[in-house]
Amino acid sequence: MKSVLRLAGTLLLWFTCCYYSFLKQGDLKFSEYITSLLPLRYTSELTVFEEQEDAVICALRLYSGNGFNLHAQIRNPRIPGKVPAILLLGGMMTGKKAVEYAYHIDHVLLISPDYPYEVRSKYNIWTMLSDIHKAHQALHLQIRDNLVLLDFLRTWDRIDTSKISLIGYSFGVPFACATAELDKKLKGLALIYGGADLKYLLQKNLKLYHSFVDEVLIHLFGVFLSDFEPSRHAANLKLLPVILINGEFDKKIPEESARSLQNAIPFEKTVIWLPTDHVHPKNRSLSLGIITHLRQWYKEHNLN
């Protein structure tokens, strides 16, 4: 009886996954954001909410009458004149607060967007399936938001437009790769503790249920995330300065995945391996070590 119920449950799960994969996913193309979403007419609101010794933290809202609504956070250094700018894409739970973990950055303006999908505190298999289409659309909207923010930076007289770059940390790396492929004006790209082969990463990180259920979910999520595969977008990057930093003992982004992303970039890049596990914004010593490497790299390429 148990084997019959298990077979019935497996078939039901497979049919549900097929429905979400092939009927609800829809046809979303990154290239459409260049032609239909940019340039986008929007209103901007900038509000100061924290004064620091070396910077001012601001809340940014961009919105328009057609329902477009983007929230981001800015760390604006207390120095006069034009400054370089970095679009910072942090971890899933960090979002726009990523700028708060940029220790001792006092000469570059940082801007981080809020991710448009709100992560639930708890998931079960049904909430995962009910959210997956919404999450997929939100991930695509994130690419749009990144391009809009880069457009916003280039119209702001505070910014040295010859020194606008992009950093992706962990969860932000796939978005950074896709954004950098589309935005041909970027002057630098840093990929921190990220990797390629998303299906492989799901296999390493998704341990929720019985093995056969996890395997079904991995295949399903693999379909939905296939258009965000970092190696695909990295292979199409224009020639620009790129740095990749990874951890030698990172269990979330194993060495095979990190090297796959490194090898996908079809030109010379800077690769640094640190003797650490996965990056976490509250690990201050690791963050400072990464920032030290980035500061030196930015100096070498005249980006800071």
C-alpha positions as CSV (number, residue, x, y, z in Angstrom):
1,M,0.0,0.0,0.0
2,K,2.8,2.4,0.9
3,S,4.5,1.8,-2.5
4,V,1.2,2.5,-4.3
5,L,0.8,5.8,-2.4
6,R,4.4,6.8,-3.0
7,L,4.0,6.1,-6.7
8,A,0.7,8.1,-6.8
9,G,2.3,11.0,-4.9
10,T,5.3,10.9,-7.3
11,L,3.1,11.0,-10.4
12,L,1.1,13.9,-8.9
13,L,4.2,15.8,-8.1
14,W,5.6,15.2,-11.6
15,F,2.4,16.4,-13.3
16,T,2.3,19.5,-11.1
17,C,6.0,20.3,-11.9
18,C,5.3,19.8,-15.6
19,Y,2.4,22.2,-15.4
20,Y,4.5,24.9,-13.7
21,S,7.5,24.3,-16.0
22,F,5.8,24.3,-19.4
23,L,2.5,26.1,-19.0
24,K,3.1,28.8,-16.5
25,Q,6.7,29.9,-17.0
26,G,6.0,32.0,-20.0
27,D,8.4,33.5,-22.5
28,L,10.6,36.1,-20.8
29,K,13.6,37.4,-22.7
30,F,16.3,39.5,-21.2
31,S,16.9,41.4,-24.5
32,E,13.4,43.0,-24.2
33,Y,14.6,45.1,-21.3
34,I,16.9,47.1,-23.5
35,T,14.3,48.0,-26.0
36,S,11.0,48.2,-24.1
37,L,12.1,49.2,-20.5
38,L,15.0,51.6,-21.2
39,P,14.9,54.4,-21.3
40,L,12.1,54.4,-18.7
41,R,10.4,57.6,-17.5
42,Y,10.2,57.5,-13.8
43,T,10.1,59.8,-10.8
44,S,12.9,59.6,-8.2
45,E,12.7,60.2,-4.5
46,L,15.8,60.3,-2.4
47,T,15.4,60.4,1.4
48,V,18.3,60.6,4.0
49,F,17.7,58.2,6.9
50,E,21.1,57.8,8.5
51,E,24.1,60.1,9.0
52,Q,27.4,58.5,9.4
53,E,30.9,60.0,9.9
54,D,32.1,59.2,6.4
55,A,28.9,58.7,4.4
56,V,25.2,59.4,4.2
57,I,22.7,56.5,3.9
58,C,19.7,57.3,1.7
59,A,16.6,55.5,0.6
60,L,15.9,55.7,-3.1
61,R,12.5,55.1,-4.7
62,L,12.0,55.2,-8.5
63,Y,8.4,54.9,-9.7
64,S,6.1,55.7,-12.6
65,G,2.3,55.7,-13.3
66,N,2.4,52.3,-15.0
67,G,3.0,50.5,-11.8
68,F,6.8,50.5,-11.9
69,N,8.1,50.7,-8.3
70,L,11.8,50.2,-7.3
71,H,13.4,50.6,-3.9
72,A,17.1,50.8,-3.3
73,Q,19.6,52.0,-0.7
74,I,22.5,54.3,-1.3
75,R,25.7,54.9,0.6
76,N,26.9,58.3,-0.5
77,P,30.4,59.3,0.7
78,R,31.1,62.6,2.3
79,I,33.5,63.9,-0.3
80,P,32.9,66.8,-2.8
81,G,32.7,66.5,-6.5
82,K,31.9,63.5,-8.8
83,V,32.5,60.0,-7.4
84,P,32.7,56.5,-8.8
85,A,29.7,54.3,-8.4
86,I,29.1,50.6,-7.8
87,L,25.8,48.7,-8.2
88,L,26.0,46.1,-5.4
89,L,23.9,42.9,-5.6
90,G,24.1,41.1,-2.3
91,G,22.6,37.9,-0.9
92,M,19.0,36.8,-1.0
93,M,18.3,38.0,2.6
94,T,20.5,41.1,2.3
95,G,18.9,43.0,-0.6
96,K,19.1,46.7,-0.4
97,K,20.8,46.5,3.0
98,A,24.0,45.2,1.4
99,V,25.5,48.7,1.5
100,E,25.4,48.6,5.3
101,Y,28.1,45.8,5.2
102,A,30.5,47.8,3.0
103,Y,33.1,48.6,5.7
104,H,35.4,51.6,5.2
105,I,34.2,52.5,1.7
106,D,34.6,56.2,1.9
107,H,35.3,57.3,-1.7
108,V,32.8,55.4,-3.8
109,L,29.0,55.7,-4.0
110,L,27.3,52.3,-3.5
111,I,23.7,51.5,-4.5
112,S,21.8,48.2,-3.8
113,P,18.3,47.3,-4.9
114,D,15.6,45.5,-3.0
115,Y,14.9,42.2,-4.6
116,P,11.3,42.1,-5.9
117,Y,10.5,38.7,-4.4
118,E,9.9,38.5,-0.6
119,V,11.3,35.3,0.8
120,R,8.9,33.4,3.2
121,S,10.1,32.6,6.7
122,K,9.2,28.9,6.1
123,Y,8.5,26.8,3.0
124,N,6.8,23.5,2.3
125,I,6.5,21.8,-1.1
126,W,3.2,23.4,-1.9
127,T,4.2,27.0,-1.0
128,M,7.3,26.4,-3.2
129,L,5.2,25.3,-6.1
130,S,2.7,28.2,-5.6
131,D,5.5,30.7,-5.5
132,I,7.8,29.5,-8.2
133,H,6.1,31.3,-11.1
134,K,5.9,34.6,-9.1
135,A,9.5,34.2,-8.1
136,H,10.6,33.5,-11.7
137,Q,8.9,36.7,-12.9
138,A,10.5,38.6,-10.0
139,L,13.9,37.4,-10.9
140,H,13.5,38.8,-14.4
141,L,12.2,42.1,-12.9
142,Q,15.5,42.2,-11.0
143,I,17.4,42.4,-14.3
144,R,15.2,45.2,-15.3
145,D,15.7,47.0,-12.0
146,N,19.5,46.7,-12.3
147,L,19.4,48.3,-15.8
148,V,17.2,51.1,-14.6
149,L,19.5,51.8,-11.6
150,L,22.5,51.9,-13.9
151,D,20.6,54.3,-16.2
152,F,19.7,56.4,-13.1
153,L,23.4,56.6,-12.1
154,R,24.4,57.8,-15.5
155,T,21.9,60.7,-15.3
156,W,23.0,61.8,-11.8
157,D,25.5,64.7,-11.8
158,R,27.0,63.3,-8.6
159,I,28.5,60.3,-10.5
160,D,31.6,59.9,-12.5
161,T,30.0,58.0,-15.4
162,S,33.4,56.7,-16.6
163,K,33.7,54.7,-13.4
164,I,30.5,52.8,-12.9
165,S,30.9,49.1,-12.1
166,L,29.0,46.1,-10.8
167,I,29.6,43.7,-7.9
168,G,27.6,40.5,-7.4
169,Y,27.9,38.6,-4.1
170,S,26.7,34.9,-3.8
171,F,23.0,35.0,-4.8
172,G,23.6,38.2,-6.7
173,V,26.2,36.7,-9.0
174,P,23.7,35.3,-11.6
175,F,22.0,38.7,-11.8
176,A,25.3,40.4,-12.1
177,C,26.4,38.2,-15.0
178,A,23.0,38.7,-16.9
179,T,23.1,42.5,-16.2
180,A,26.7,42.9,-17.4
181,E,25.9,41.0,-20.6
182,L,23.2,43.5,-21.4
183,D,24.8,46.7,-20.2
184,K,27.7,47.4,-22.5
185,K,28.8,50.6,-20.7
186,L,30.0,49.0,-17.5
187,K,33.6,49.6,-16.7
188,G,34.2,46.7,-14.3
189,L,32.6,43.5,-12.9
190,A,33.4,41.7,-9.6
191,L,31.9,38.2,-8.9
192,I,32.3,37.3,-5.2
193,Y,31.7,33.8,-4.0
194,G,29.6,32.8,-7.0
195,G,29.6,29.9,-9.4
196,A,28.0,28.4,-12.5
197,D,25.9,25.3,-13.2
198,L,22.8,26.2,-11.2
199,K,21.4,22.6,-11.3
200,Y,24.6,21.3,-9.7
201,L,24.4,24.1,-7.0
202,L,20.8,23.0,-6.3
203,Q,21.9,19.5,-5.9
204,K,24.6,20.6,-3.3
205,N,22.3,23.0,-1.4
206,L,18.7,21.7,-1.7
207,K,18.2,19.1,1.1
208,L,14.6,19.5,2.2
209,Y,12.6,16.3,1.8
210,H,13.0,12.7,0.8
211,S,15.7,12.3,-1.8
212,F,13.2,11.6,-4.7
213,V,11.2,14.7,-3.9
214,D,14.3,16.8,-3.7
215,E,15.4,15.4,-7.1
216,V,12.0,16.4,-8.6
217,L,12.3,19.9,-7.2
218,I,15.9,20.2,-8.4
219,H,14.8,19.4,-12.0
220,L,11.8,21.8,-11.7
221,F,13.9,24.7,-10.3
222,G,16.6,23.9,-12.9
223,V,14.0,24.6,-15.7
224,F,13.0,27.9,-14.1
225,L,16.5,29.1,-13.4
226,S,18.0,28.0,-16.8
227,D,17.7,31.5,-18.3
228,F,19.8,32.8,-15.3
229,E,22.7,30.3,-15.9
230,P,25.8,32.5,-15.1
231,S,28.1,30.6,-17.5
232,R,25.8,31.4,-20.4
233,H,25.8,35.1,-19.7
234,A,29.5,35.2,-18.7
235,A,30.4,33.7,-22.1
236,N,28.8,36.7,-23.8
237,L,30.4,39.4,-21.8
238,K,32.2,42.2,-23.6
239,L,35.8,42.7,-22.9
240,L,36.1,44.5,-19.5
241,P,38.0,44.1,-16.2
242,V,36.6,41.2,-14.3
243,I,37.7,39.8,-10.9
244,L,36.4,36.6,-9.3
245,I,36.9,35.8,-5.6
246,N,36.0,32.4,-4.1
247,G,36.5,30.4,-1.0
248,E,38.7,27.2,-1.0
249,F,36.4,25.5,1.5
250,D,33.1,26.9,0.3
251,K,30.4,24.1,0.6
252,K,27.6,26.2,-0.9
253,I,29.7,27.1,-4.0
254,P,32.1,24.2,-4.5
255,E,35.3,24.6,-6.4
256,E,33.9,22.9,-9.5
257,S,31.1,25.4,-9.8
258,A,33.5,28.4,-9.2
259,R,35.9,27.2,-11.8
260,S,33.1,26.6,-14.3
261,L,32.2,30.3,-14.0
262,Q,35.8,31.4,-14.3
263,N,36.4,29.3,-17.4
264,A,33.2,30.6,-19.0
265,I,34.6,34.1,-19.3
266,P,36.3,34.2,-22.7
267,F,39.1,36.6,-21.8
268,E,41.7,37.3,-19.2
269,K,40.4,38.0,-15.7
270,T,41.7,38.2,-12.1
271,V,41.0,35.1,-10.0
272,I,41.6,35.0,-6.2
273,W,41.1,32.1,-3.9
274,L,40.7,32.7,-0.1
275,P,41.1,29.9,2.5
276,T,37.5,30.3,3.8
277,D,34.0,28.9,3.7
278,H,31.1,30.8,2.1
279,V,30.9,34.6,2.5
280,H,28.5,36.0,5.0
281,P,27.9,39.8,5.5
282,K,28.2,39.4,9.3
283,N,31.6,37.9,9.0
284,R,33.4,41.2,9.3
285,S,37.0,39.9,9.0
286,L,36.2,38.1,5.8
287,S,34.3,41.1,4.4
288,L,37.3,43.4,5.2
289,G,39.6,40.9,3.5
290,I,37.5,40.9,0.4
291,I,37.3,44.7,0.4
292,T,41.1,44.9,0.6
293,H,41.4,42.8,-2.5
294,L,38.7,44.7,-4.3
295,R,40.2,48.1,-3.4
296,Q,43.6,47.0,-4.8
297,W,42.0,45.7,-8.0
298,Y,39.9,48.8,-8.5
299,K,43.0,50.9,-8.1
300,E,44.9,48.9,-10.7
301,H,42.1,49.4,-13.2
302,N,41.5,53.1,-12.3
303,L,37.9,52.5,-11.2
304,N,38.1,54.1,-7.7
